[in-house]
Amino acid sequence: MAYVCLLLSGAALLISGLATLGALPRRDAAVLSLVIGSIQLLLGITYLAVTYLGNVRLDSTAPDADGGVQLLLSASGMFLFGLTYVYVGLDFLLGLGSRGLGWFCGMVAGCGLLLAAAWFPEDPLLAALWLCWSYLWMLFFFSLALDYSRLSPLIGWSLVLASQATATVPALLGISGKWPEDPATAGGAAACIAALLLLAGGMARRDGRRNRRLAVVVSNEPLAADEPLVGGGGSLIGKRGI
């Protein structure tokens, strides 16, 4: 079930990234986030209950310490993703203002770092993935809680590029039984993810430069004879949609 949740996360992250970049309506992303988050919460509860009860029936005792820890770590990740997607969807659909969501993302980013440290001895690849996800949550914290709205292009490109590399592809590997566990593969994956995040930063800077050039061109455009500086629709800037 954890791999199914990861596969769903790939879709949610991709659509959210495209919506952040303005390629899709935000309402579409909000509805999908709400649906996927709800499914993940249900899967997390089912996974926790079925796995724990299955271990008890097989052993006639409670699960051992190592198995219990891994069970809780896996379920924690599913719940953190599920709650985030549900909160994102409700925040937009109900117009909550996003500040609470930003602080929640900051808290989840800290939890993600702890999960990365906890998984590192057993599964270094999963630890590397949690580091990347923590970075994404931290971007949302700075953007929503601390009002760094200029991070939106970086967030959008990071979500689009990281969604497949950190969610869809690993999920397919896990579902097919080919999840890599050696440190060398985890190191290579971490390097590829870091390169994608750097590429996202470059794409965001490119978009920023392009938007600034467009703003300069529009601001220098001469007014038509019948185009007032301020009209019924507000300022000239508002009228031209910038």
C-alpha positions as CSV (number, residue, x, y, z in Angstrom):
1,M,0.0,0.0,0.0
2,A,2.9,2.3,0.6
3,Y,4.0,2.0,-3.0
4,V,0.4,2.8,-4.2
5,C,0.4,5.9,-2.0
6,L,3.7,6.9,-3.6
7,L,2.3,6.4,-7.1
8,L,-0.7,8.6,-6.2
9,S,1.7,11.2,-4.8
10,G,3.5,11.4,-8.2
11,A,0.2,12.5,-9.8
12,A,-0.7,14.9,-7.1
13,L,2.8,16.6,-7.1
14,L,2.8,16.9,-10.9
15,I,-0.6,18.5,-11.2
16,S,0.1,20.8,-8.2
17,G,3.3,21.9,-9.9
18,L,1.6,22.6,-13.2
19,A,-1.1,24.6,-11.4
20,T,1.5,26.6,-9.6
21,L,3.2,27.5,-12.9
22,G,-0.2,28.5,-14.3
23,A,-0.5,25.7,-16.8
24,L,-3.6,24.3,-15.1
25,P,-6.5,25.8,-13.0
26,R,-5.7,25.7,-9.3
27,R,-9.2,24.3,-8.7
28,D,-8.3,21.2,-10.7
29,A,-5.2,20.6,-8.6
30,A,-7.1,21.3,-5.3
31,V,-9.8,18.7,-6.1
32,L,-7.2,16.1,-7.1
33,S,-5.2,16.8,-4.0
34,L,-8.3,16.4,-1.8
35,V,-9.2,13.1,-3.5
36,I,-5.7,11.6,-3.4
37,G,-5.2,12.8,0.2
38,S,-8.4,11.1,1.3
39,I,-7.4,7.9,-0.4
40,Q,-4.0,7.9,1.1
41,L,-5.4,8.4,4.6
42,L,-7.7,5.5,4.2
43,L,-4.9,3.4,2.8
44,G,-2.7,4.4,5.7
45,I,-5.3,3.3,8.3
46,T,-5.9,0.1,6.4
47,Y,-2.2,-0.6,6.1
48,L,-1.6,0.0,9.8
49,A,-4.5,-2.2,10.9
50,V,-4.0,-5.1,8.5
51,T,-0.2,-5.3,8.9
52,Y,-0.4,-5.1,12.7
53,L,-3.2,-7.6,13.0
54,G,-1.6,-9.9,10.5
55,N,1.6,-10.0,12.5
56,V,-0.3,-10.6,15.7
57,R,-2.2,-13.6,14.1
58,L,1.0,-15.1,12.7
59,D,3.1,-14.7,15.8
60,S,0.3,-14.8,18.5
61,T,2.2,-11.9,20.0
62,A,2.7,-8.2,19.2
63,P,5.2,-7.5,16.4
64,D,8.9,-7.3,17.3
65,A,10.5,-4.0,17.9
66,D,12.2,-3.6,14.5
67,G,9.1,-4.6,12.6
68,G,6.9,-2.3,14.7
69,V,9.2,0.6,14.1
70,Q,9.3,0.1,10.3
71,L,5.5,-0.3,10.3
72,L,5.0,3.0,12.2
73,L,7.6,4.8,10.0
74,S,5.8,3.7,6.8
75,A,2.4,4.6,8.1
76,S,3.7,8.0,9.3
77,G,4.8,8.8,5.8
78,M,1.5,7.9,4.4
79,F,-0.4,10.0,6.9
80,L,1.9,13.0,6.4
81,F,1.4,13.0,2.6
82,G,-2.3,12.3,3.0
83,L,-2.9,15.1,5.5
84,T,-0.9,17.5,3.3
85,Y,-2.9,16.8,0.2
86,V,-6.2,17.1,2.1
87,Y,-5.1,20.4,3.7
88,V,-4.0,21.8,0.3
89,G,-7.3,20.9,-1.3
90,L,-9.4,22.3,1.5
91,D,-7.3,25.4,1.8
92,F,-8.0,26.4,-1.8
93,L,-11.6,25.3,-2.0
94,L,-12.6,26.9,1.3
95,G,-10.4,30.0,0.9
96,L,-8.6,29.4,4.2
97,G,-5.8,31.8,3.4
98,S,-2.8,29.4,3.3
99,R,-0.9,30.7,6.3
100,G,-1.9,27.8,8.5
101,L,-1.0,25.4,5.6
102,G,2.4,27.0,5.4
103,W,3.1,26.4,9.1
104,F,1.9,22.9,8.8
105,C,4.3,22.3,5.9
106,G,7.1,23.6,8.0
107,M,6.3,21.1,10.7
108,V,6.0,18.3,8.2
109,A,9.4,19.3,6.7
110,G,11.0,18.8,10.2
111,C,9.2,15.4,10.5
112,G,10.6,14.5,7.1
113,L,14.1,15.2,8.2
114,L,13.6,12.9,11.2
115,L,12.2,10.2,8.9
116,A,15.1,10.5,6.6
117,A,17.5,9.9,9.5
118,A,15.4,7.0,10.8
119,W,15.3,5.3,7.4
120,F,19.0,5.8,6.4
121,P,20.4,2.7,8.1
122,E,17.8,0.4,6.6
123,D,16.8,2.1,3.3
124,P,19.2,4.8,2.1
125,L,17.2,5.4,-1.1
126,L,14.1,6.2,0.9
127,A,16.1,8.4,3.2
128,A,17.3,10.4,0.1
129,L,13.7,10.7,-1.1
130,W,12.6,12.0,2.3
131,L,15.3,14.7,2.2
132,C,13.9,15.9,-1.2
133,W,10.3,15.9,0.1
134,S,11.4,17.8,3.2
135,Y,13.0,20.4,0.9
136,L,9.7,20.7,-1.0
137,W,7.7,21.1,2.2
138,M,10.2,23.8,3.4
139,L,9.6,25.7,0.2
140,F,5.9,25.8,0.9
141,F,6.7,26.9,4.4
142,F,8.7,29.9,3.2
143,S,6.2,30.8,0.5
144,L,2.9,30.4,2.5
145,A,3.8,31.1,6.1
146,L,6.5,33.7,5.6
147,D,5.0,35.3,2.4
148,Y,7.9,34.6,0.1
149,S,5.6,34.6,-2.9
150,R,8.5,35.0,-5.3
151,L,9.3,31.3,-4.7
152,S,6.2,30.2,-6.7
153,P,8.2,29.5,-9.9
154,L,10.8,27.6,-8.0
155,I,8.1,25.6,-6.2
156,G,6.2,24.9,-9.5
157,W,9.3,23.6,-11.3
158,S,10.6,21.7,-8.3
159,L,7.2,19.9,-8.0
160,V,7.0,19.1,-11.7
161,L,10.6,17.7,-12.0
162,A,10.7,16.0,-8.6
163,S,7.3,14.4,-8.9
164,Q,8.3,11.7,-11.3
165,A,11.8,11.2,-10.0
166,T,10.9,10.9,-6.3
167,A,7.4,9.4,-6.4
168,T,6.3,7.8,-9.7
169,V,9.5,6.0,-10.7
170,P,10.3,4.7,-7.1
171,A,6.7,3.6,-6.8
172,L,6.9,1.6,-10.0
173,L,10.2,0.0,-8.8
174,G,8.6,-1.0,-5.5
175,I,5.5,-2.4,-7.1
176,S,7.6,-4.5,-9.5
177,G,9.8,-5.8,-6.7
178,K,12.9,-4.0,-7.9
179,W,13.4,-1.5,-5.1
180,P,17.1,-0.9,-4.8
181,E,18.6,-1.1,-1.3
182,D,22.4,-0.7,-1.9
183,P,24.0,2.6,-0.8
184,A,25.6,3.2,-4.2
185,T,22.2,3.3,-6.0
186,A,20.9,5.6,-3.3
187,G,23.8,7.9,-3.8
188,G,23.3,8.0,-7.6
189,A,19.6,8.7,-7.1
190,A,20.3,11.5,-4.6
191,A,22.7,13.1,-7.1
192,C,20.1,12.9,-9.9
193,I,17.5,14.4,-7.6
194,A,19.8,17.2,-6.6
195,A,20.5,17.9,-10.3
196,L,16.8,18.1,-11.0
197,L,16.3,20.6,-8.2
198,L,19.2,22.7,-9.5
199,L,17.5,22.6,-12.9
200,A,14.3,23.7,-11.3
201,G,16.1,26.7,-9.8
202,G,17.5,27.6,-13.3
203,M,14.1,27.3,-14.9
204,A,12.6,29.5,-12.1
205,R,15.3,32.2,-12.7
206,R,14.6,32.1,-16.4
207,D,10.9,32.6,-15.8
208,G,11.7,35.5,-13.4
209,R,13.9,37.3,-16.0
210,R,11.3,36.7,-18.7
211,N,8.5,38.2,-16.5
212,R,10.6,41.2,-15.6
213,R,11.3,41.9,-19.3
214,L,7.6,41.6,-20.1
215,A,6.7,44.0,-17.3
216,V,9.2,46.5,-18.6
217,V,7.9,46.2,-22.2
218,V,4.3,46.7,-21.0
219,S,5.1,49.6,-18.8
220,N,6.9,51.4,-21.6
221,E,4.0,50.7,-24.1
222,P,2.3,54.1,-25.1
223,L,-1.3,54.6,-24.1
224,A,-4.0,54.7,-26.6
225,A,-5.9,58.0,-26.9
226,D,-9.0,56.5,-25.3
227,E,-7.2,54.4,-22.7
228,P,-7.3,56.2,-19.3
229,L,-4.7,55.7,-16.6
230,V,-7.4,54.7,-14.1
231,G,-10.8,53.5,-15.3
232,G,-13.8,51.5,-14.0
233,G,-11.7,48.4,-13.9
234,G,-9.0,49.9,-11.6
235,S,-5.4,50.7,-12.6
236,L,-3.8,50.2,-15.9
237,I,-1.7,47.4,-14.5
238,G,-4.9,45.6,-13.3
239,K,-6.6,46.3,-16.6
240,R,-3.8,44.6,-18.6
241,G,-3.8,41.6,-16.3
242,I,-0.2,41.9,-15.0
